[in-house]
Amino acid sequence: MAADVKAWVEGTKEYVNDLKLEMRRVTWPNRKQVEGTTAVVIISVFVFAAYFAVVDSLLTRGVKAIMSLAK
């Protein structure tokens, strides 16, 4: 059991060291890039929301029309 704990501790240390090494290799975006991509995401969300609102409205009207014909 002690060997299992020791192996787990060693594995965890190796993982953390590998993680630190990998994080040093990451190229982080600058503030301007983050602001630009954030703006694109926000605009895209509103465009898709508007699209789905229109589609939902059309489908609702269509279903209501079909239901009124079925009466």
DSSP file (Angstrom, degrees, kcal/mol; ACC not computed):
  #  RESIDUE AA STRUCTURE BP1 BP2  ACC     N-H-->O    O-->H-N    N-H-->O    O-->H-N    TCO  KAPPA ALPHA  PHI   PSI    X-CA   Y-CA   Z-CA
    1    1 A M     >        0   0    0      0, 0.0     4,-1.9     0, 0.0     5,-0.2   0.000 360.0 360.0 360.0 -40.7    0.0    0.0    0.0
    2    2 A A  H  >  +     0   0    0      1,-0.2     4,-2.4     2,-0.2     5,-0.2   0.841 360.0  55.0 -64.1 -33.3    2.8    2.4    0.8
    3    3 A A  H  > S+     0   0    0      2,-0.2     4,-2.6     1,-0.2    -1,-0.2   0.881 106.0  51.8 -67.4 -37.2    4.3    1.7   -2.6
    4    4 A D  H  > S+     0   0    0      2,-0.2     4,-2.3     1,-0.2    -2,-0.2   0.912 111.0  47.0 -63.8 -42.6    1.0    2.6   -4.2
    5    5 A V  H  X S+     0   0    0     -4,-1.9     4,-2.5     2,-0.2    -2,-0.2   0.916 112.7  49.4 -65.6 -42.6    1.0    5.9   -2.4
    6    6 A K  H  X S+     0   0    0     -4,-2.4     4,-2.5     1,-0.2    -2,-0.2   0.906 111.7  48.6 -63.6 -41.7    4.6    6.6   -3.3
    7    7 A A  H  X S+     0   0    0     -4,-2.6     4,-2.6     2,-0.2    -1,-0.2   0.895 111.2  50.6 -64.8 -39.5    4.0    5.8   -6.9
    8    8 A W  H  X S+     0   0    0     -4,-2.3     4,-2.4     2,-0.2    -2,-0.2   0.919 110.8  48.3 -64.4 -43.2    0.9    8.1   -6.9
    9    9 A V  H  X S+     0   0    0     -4,-2.5     4,-2.4     2,-0.2    -2,-0.2   0.924 113.5  47.3 -63.1 -45.2    3.0   11.0   -5.3
   10   10 A E  H  X S+     0   0    0     -4,-2.5     4,-2.4     1,-0.2    -2,-0.2   0.908 112.3  49.8 -63.1 -42.1    5.8   10.5   -7.9
   11   11 A G  H  X S+     0   0    0     -4,-2.6     4,-2.3     2,-0.2    -1,-0.2   0.892 110.7  50.1 -63.3 -39.6    3.3   10.4  -10.8
   12   12 A T  H  X S+     0   0    0     -4,-2.4     4,-2.5     2,-0.2    -2,-0.2   0.913 110.4  49.4 -65.9 -42.8    1.6   13.6   -9.5
   13   13 A K  H  X S+     0   0    0     -4,-2.4     4,-2.4     2,-0.2    -2,-0.2   0.913 111.8  48.9 -61.7 -42.7    4.9   15.4   -9.3
   14   14 A E  H  X S+     0   0    0     -4,-2.4     4,-2.5     1,-0.2    -2,-0.2   0.908 110.9  50.7 -64.1 -41.4    5.8   14.3  -12.8
   15   15 A Y  H  X S+     0   0    0     -4,-2.3     4,-2.5     2,-0.2    -2,-0.2   0.928 110.9  47.7 -61.5 -46.3    2.4   15.5  -14.1
   16   16 A V  H  X S+     0   0    0     -4,-2.5     4,-2.5     2,-0.2    -2,-0.2   0.902 112.3  49.6 -64.1 -41.2    2.8   18.9  -12.4
   17   17 A N  H  X S+     0   0    0     -4,-2.4     4,-2.2     2,-0.2    -1,-0.2   0.913 112.4  47.4 -64.5 -41.8    6.3   19.3  -13.8
   18   18 A D  H  X S+     0   0    0     -4,-2.5     4,-2.5     2,-0.2    -2,-0.2   0.884 111.0  52.7 -64.2 -38.3    5.1   18.3  -17.3
   19   19 A L  H  X S+     0   0    0     -4,-2.5     4,-2.4     2,-0.2    -2,-0.2   0.921 108.7  48.8 -63.4 -45.0    2.2   20.7  -16.9
   20   20 A K  H  X S+     0   0    0     -4,-2.5     4,-1.5     2,-0.2    -2,-0.2   0.919 111.9  49.7 -60.4 -44.2    4.5   23.6  -16.0
   21   21 A L  H  X S+     0   0    0     -4,-2.2     4,-0.8     1,-0.2     3,-0.2   0.918 112.1  47.5 -61.5 -44.1    6.8   22.9  -19.0
   22   22 A E  H >X S+     0   0    0     -4,-2.5     4,-0.7     1,-0.2     3,-0.6   0.877 107.5  55.7 -66.6 -37.6    3.8   22.8  -21.4
   23   23 A M  H 3< S+     0   0    0     -4,-2.4     3,-0.5     1,-0.2    -1,-0.2   0.806 102.4  57.1 -66.6 -28.8    2.4   26.0  -20.0
   24   24 A R  H 3< S+     0   0    0     -4,-1.5    -1,-0.2    -3,-0.2    -2,-0.2   0.787 104.5  53.5 -69.3 -26.0    5.7   27.8  -20.8
   25   25 A R  H << S+     0   0    0     -4,-0.8    -1,-0.2    -3,-0.6    -2,-0.2   0.630  85.2 108.0 -82.7 -14.4    5.3   26.7  -24.4
   26   26 A V     <  -     0   0    0     -4,-0.7     2,-0.8    -3,-0.5    -3,-0.0  -0.408  64.4-141.4 -69.2 136.2    1.9   28.2  -24.8
   27   27 A T        -     0   0    0     -2,-0.1    -1,-0.1     0, 0.0    -2,-0.1  -0.888  21.2-152.6 -97.2 110.5    1.6   31.3  -26.9
   28   28 A W        -     0   0    0     -2,-0.8     2,-0.1     1,-0.1     0, 0.0  -0.617  15.5-115.4 -86.6 141.4   -1.0   33.5  -25.1
   29   29 A P        -     0   0    0      0, 0.0     2,-0.1     0, 0.0    -1,-0.1  -0.386  29.8-119.1 -71.4 152.0   -3.0   36.0  -27.1
   30   30 A N     >  -     0   0    0      1,-0.1     4,-2.1    -2,-0.1     5,-0.2  -0.327  32.8 -95.7 -83.9 175.7   -2.6   39.7  -26.4
   31   31 A R  H  > S+     0   0    0      1,-0.2     4,-2.6     2,-0.2     5,-0.2   0.873 122.9  54.3 -61.4 -39.3   -5.4   41.9  -25.2
   32   32 A K  H  > S+     0   0    0      1,-0.2     4,-2.3     2,-0.2    -1,-0.2   0.900 109.0  48.3 -63.7 -40.8   -6.3   43.2  -28.7
   33   33 A Q  H  > S+     0   0    0      2,-0.2     4,-2.5     1,-0.2     5,-0.2   0.906 111.9  49.5 -65.4 -41.5   -6.7   39.6  -30.0
   34   34 A V  H  X S+     0   0    0     -4,-2.1     4,-2.2     1,-0.2    -2,-0.2   0.923 111.6  48.4 -64.4 -43.9   -8.9   38.7  -27.0
   35   35 A E  H  X S+     0   0    0     -4,-2.6     4,-2.2     2,-0.2    -1,-0.2   0.907 112.3  49.9 -62.6 -41.3  -11.1   41.7  -27.4
   36   36 A G  H  X S+     0   0    0     -4,-2.3     4,-2.0     1,-0.2    -2,-0.2   0.933 113.3  43.5 -64.4 -47.0  -11.5   41.0  -31.2
   37   37 A T  H  X S+     0   0    0     -4,-2.5     4,-2.2     1,-0.2    -1,-0.2   0.853 112.1  54.4 -69.5 -32.6  -12.5   37.4  -30.7
   38   38 A T  H  X S+     0   0    0     -4,-2.2     4,-2.5    -5,-0.2    -1,-0.2   0.915 107.8  50.0 -64.6 -42.2  -14.8   38.3  -27.9
   39   39 A A  H  X S+     0   0    0     -4,-2.2     4,-2.6     1,-0.2     5,-0.2   0.907 109.8  51.0 -62.3 -41.4  -16.6   40.8  -30.1
   40   40 A V  H  X S+     0   0    0     -4,-2.0     4,-2.5     1,-0.2    -1,-0.2   0.914 111.0  48.4 -62.6 -42.4  -17.0   38.2  -32.8
   41   41 A V  H  X S+     0   0    0     -4,-2.2     4,-2.3     2,-0.2    -2,-0.2   0.926 112.5  47.5 -64.5 -45.2  -18.4   35.7  -30.4
   42   42 A I  H  X S+     0   0    0     -4,-2.5     4,-1.9     2,-0.2    -2,-0.2   0.924 113.9  46.8 -64.0 -44.3  -20.9   38.3  -28.9
   43   43 A I  H  X S+     0   0    0     -4,-2.6     4,-2.4     1,-0.2    -1,-0.2   0.915 111.7  51.9 -63.2 -42.4  -22.0   39.4  -32.3
   44   44 A S  H  X S+     0   0    0     -4,-2.5     4,-2.8    -5,-0.2     5,-0.3   0.895 106.6  53.6 -61.4 -40.5  -22.4   35.8  -33.5
   45   45 A V  H  X S+     0   0    0     -4,-2.3     4,-2.3     1,-0.2    -1,-0.2   0.924 111.1  45.4 -60.8 -44.6  -24.5   35.0  -30.5
   46   46 A F  H  X S+     0   0    0     -4,-1.9     4,-2.3     2,-0.2    -2,-0.2   0.889 112.6  50.9 -68.2 -38.1  -26.9   37.8  -31.3
   47   47 A V  H  X S+     0   0    0     -4,-2.4     4,-2.4     2,-0.2    -2,-0.2   0.942 113.3  44.7 -63.8 -47.0  -27.1   37.0  -35.0
   48   48 A F  H  X S+     0   0    0     -4,-2.8     4,-2.8     2,-0.2     5,-0.2   0.880 111.4  53.8 -65.4 -36.8  -27.9   33.3  -34.3
   49   49 A A  H  X S+     0   0    0     -4,-2.3     4,-2.0    -5,-0.3    -1,-0.2   0.922 110.5  46.8 -62.2 -43.2  -30.4   34.3  -31.6
   50   50 A A  H  X S+     0   0    0     -4,-2.3     4,-2.2     2,-0.2    -2,-0.2   0.917 112.3  50.5 -64.4 -42.9  -32.2   36.5  -34.2
   51   51 A Y  H  X S+     0   0    0     -4,-2.4     4,-2.6     1,-0.2    -2,-0.2   0.943 112.3  45.7 -59.4 -49.3  -32.1   33.8  -36.8
   52   52 A F  H  X S+     0   0    0     -4,-2.8     4,-2.5     1,-0.2    -1,-0.2   0.823 109.6  55.6 -67.8 -29.9  -33.6   31.2  -34.4
   53   53 A A  H  X S+     0   0    0     -4,-2.0     4,-2.3    -5,-0.2    -1,-0.2   0.919 110.4  45.6 -65.5 -42.7  -36.2   33.7  -33.2
   54   54 A V  H  X S+     0   0    0     -4,-2.2     4,-2.5     2,-0.2    -2,-0.2   0.933 114.5  47.2 -65.1 -46.5  -37.3   34.2  -36.9
   55   55 A V  H  X S+     0   0    0     -4,-2.6     4,-2.6     1,-0.2     5,-0.2   0.917 112.7  50.0 -62.5 -42.5  -37.3   30.4  -37.6
   56   56 A D  H  X S+     0   0    0     -4,-2.5     4,-2.5     1,-0.2    -1,-0.2   0.913 110.8  49.6 -61.7 -42.9  -39.2   29.7  -34.4
   57   57 A S  H  X S+     0   0    0     -4,-2.3     4,-2.4     2,-0.2    -2,-0.2   0.920 112.2  47.5 -63.1 -44.2  -41.8   32.4  -35.2
   58   58 A L  H  X S+     0   0    0     -4,-2.5     4,-2.4     1,-0.2    -2,-0.2   0.913 113.4  47.5 -64.4 -42.8  -42.3   30.9  -38.7
   59   59 A L  H  X S+     0   0    0     -4,-2.6     4,-2.7     2,-0.2     5,-0.2   0.892 110.8  52.1 -66.3 -38.5  -42.6   27.4  -37.5
   60   60 A T  H  X S+     0   0    0     -4,-2.5     4,-2.5    -5,-0.2    -2,-0.2   0.935 111.2  46.7 -62.2 -46.4  -45.1   28.5  -34.8
   61   61 A R  H  X S+     0   0    0     -4,-2.4     4,-2.4     1,-0.2    -2,-0.2   0.906 112.9  50.6 -62.2 -41.1  -47.3   30.2  -37.4
   62   62 A G  H  X S+     0   0    0     -4,-2.4     4,-2.3     2,-0.2    -2,-0.2   0.921 111.4  46.4 -63.4 -44.8  -47.1   27.2  -39.7
   63   63 A V  H  X S+     0   0    0     -4,-2.7     4,-2.6     2,-0.2    -1,-0.2   0.910 112.5  50.7 -64.9 -41.6  -48.1   24.7  -37.0
   64   64 A K  H  X S+     0   0    0     -4,-2.5     4,-2.3    -5,-0.2    -2,-0.2   0.900 110.3  50.2 -62.6 -39.9  -50.9   27.0  -35.8
   65   65 A A  H  X S+     0   0    0     -4,-2.4     4,-1.6     2,-0.2    -2,-0.2   0.912 111.9  47.2 -65.2 -41.6  -52.2   27.3  -39.4
   66   66 A I  H  X S+     0   0    0     -4,-2.3     4,-1.6     1,-0.2    -2,-0.2   0.908 112.0  50.5 -65.6 -41.4  -52.1   23.5  -39.8
   67   67 A M  H  X S+     0   0    0     -4,-2.6     4,-0.7     1,-0.2    -2,-0.2   0.878 108.7  51.6 -65.2 -37.6  -53.9   23.0  -36.5
   68   68 A S  H  < S+     0   0    0     -4,-2.3     3,-0.4     1,-0.2    -1,-0.2   0.839 109.3  50.9 -70.2 -30.4  -56.6   25.5  -37.5
   69   69 A L  H  < S+     0   0    0     -4,-1.6    -1,-0.2     1,-0.2    -2,-0.2   0.822 105.6  56.7 -70.9 -30.8  -57.1   23.6  -40.8
   70   70 A A  H  <        0   0    0     -4,-1.6    -1,-0.2     1,-0.2    -2,-0.2   0.660 360.0 360.0 -76.1 -15.8  -57.4   20.3  -38.9
   71   71 A K     <        0   0    0     -4,-0.7    -1,-0.2    -3,-0.4    -2,-0.1   0.505 360.0 360.0 -66.7 360.0  -60.3   21.6  -36.8
